[in-house]
Amino acid sequence: MLVVDVWESEEDFRAMMENPAFQQNLREAGTPDPDSLEVLPVHASIP
């Protein structure tokens, strides 16, 4: 599974990923643990 998301900062993203309530929601939904996690900078976006 590939998920692409845009956040204001890497710190905000990591805070969400480490949030216990978010982790519980992932488990309840049956979402598998990620094999890897790669954070890349955004160079341009279209609103």
DRENPAMI-898665 format. One record per residue (C-alpha): residue number from 1; residue in one letter; x, y, z. Coordinates in pm, 1 decimal, padded with zeros to 6 digits. Layout:
DRENPAMI-898665
{NUM, 'A', {X, Y, Z}}
...
//
This chain:
DRENPAMI-898665
{1, 'M', {00000.0, 00000.0, 00000.0}}
{2, 'L', {00131.8, 00344.0, -00089.4}}
{3, 'V', {-00003.5, 00645.8, 00093.9}}
{4, 'V', {00089.5, 00999.0, -00011.0}}
{5, 'D', {00001.1, 01286.5, 00217.9}}
{6, 'V', {00114.3, 01648.4, 00258.0}}
{7, 'W', {00176.2, 01803.0, 00599.9}}
{8, 'E', {00292.6, 02146.8, 00713.2}}
{9, 'S', {00596.6, 01987.2, 00875.9}}
{10, 'E', {00758.3, 01649.1, 00933.1}}
{11, 'E', {00716.6, 01706.3, 01307.7}}
{12, 'D', {00337.4, 01742.9, 01266.7}}
{13, 'F', {00323.8, 01424.1, 01062.6}}
{14, 'R', {00530.0, 01225.9, 01312.8}}
{15, 'A', {00317.8, 01355.9, 01602.4}}
{16, 'M', {00007.3, 01223.2, 01425.9}}
{17, 'M', {00171.6, 00887.4, 01354.6}}
{18, 'E', {00275.9, 00850.6, 01720.2}}
{19, 'N', {-00064.1, 00954.6, 01860.0}}
{20, 'P', {-00209.4, 00659.3, 02058.7}}
{21, 'A', {-00566.8, 00730.6, 01943.4}}
{22, 'F', {-00454.4, 00736.6, 01578.4}}
{23, 'Q', {-00262.6, 00410.4, 01625.9}}
{24, 'Q', {-00572.8, 00250.0, 01781.4}}
{25, 'N', {-00785.4, 00362.4, 01485.1}}
{26, 'L', {-00534.4, 00206.2, 01244.9}}
{27, 'R', {-00542.8, -00125.0, 01434.7}}
{28, 'E', {-00923.9, -00127.6, 01448.5}}
{29, 'A', {-00937.6, -00063.7, 01072.9}}
{30, 'G', {-00700.5, -00356.1, 01011.4}}
{31, 'T', {-00434.0, -00136.1, 00855.0}}
{32, 'P', {-00101.1, -00321.4, 00833.6}}
{33, 'D', {00209.6, -00175.6, 00996.3}}
{34, 'P', {00423.2, 00006.6, 00738.1}}
{35, 'D', {00728.0, -00178.3, 00603.5}}
{36, 'S', {00899.0, 00156.0, 00563.4}}
{37, 'L', {00830.2, 00523.9, 00603.8}}
{38, 'E', {00990.8, 00783.6, 00381.1}}
{39, 'V', {00944.1, 01158.3, 00424.9}}
{40, 'L', {01028.8, 01369.8, 00121.3}}
{41, 'P', {01019.5, 01747.5, 00073.1}}
{42, 'V', {00753.6, 01901.4, -00150.4}}
{43, 'H', {00901.8, 02129.7, -00413.9}}
{44, 'A', {00575.1, 02250.8, -00566.2}}
{45, 'S', {00202.6, 02193.2, -00529.4}}
{46, 'I', {-00118.0, 02295.3, -00701.7}}
{47, 'P', {-00394.3, 02408.5, -00461.2}}
//
